[in-house]
Amino acid sequence: MQERRTAKRKLLMFYSRVVDRHTGELIGHLADLTPEGAMLLSAHPVPPDTVFNLHMELPDDASGRLHLKFDAKSRWCQRDPNLDGYAAGFQLLGVPRSDAKVIERLVEMYAFQEH
């Protein structure tokens, strides 16, 4: 599979719950994030090429908002050998500029620092 990511993946120091905003079902916990995509850690496999309507809880100090709603298409899913579960990659779809700024702020505040 050819890499098409334009932004460098940033691992985060918080694991926000990400749920289906229509059913409330937990899809996974956020592991990394860019304005273009995200990786979730999930207890169950995520079917690829599926569009999800998602709701993510935000840390209190991220932007004055409690959550972020967005649509995302699952691009891949694989068993994670380090966890009892799966890692799944998502492409964010049609993220408004205001929400992209919130994502950029989250990454700025919570990304692990590279040394």
Secondary structure, 3 states (H helix, E strand, C coil): CCCCCCCCCCEECCCCEEEECCCCCEEEEEEEECCCEEEEEECCCCCCCCEEEEEEECCCCCCCCCEEEEEEEEEEEEEECCCCEEEEEEEEECCCHHHHHHHHHHHHHHECCCC
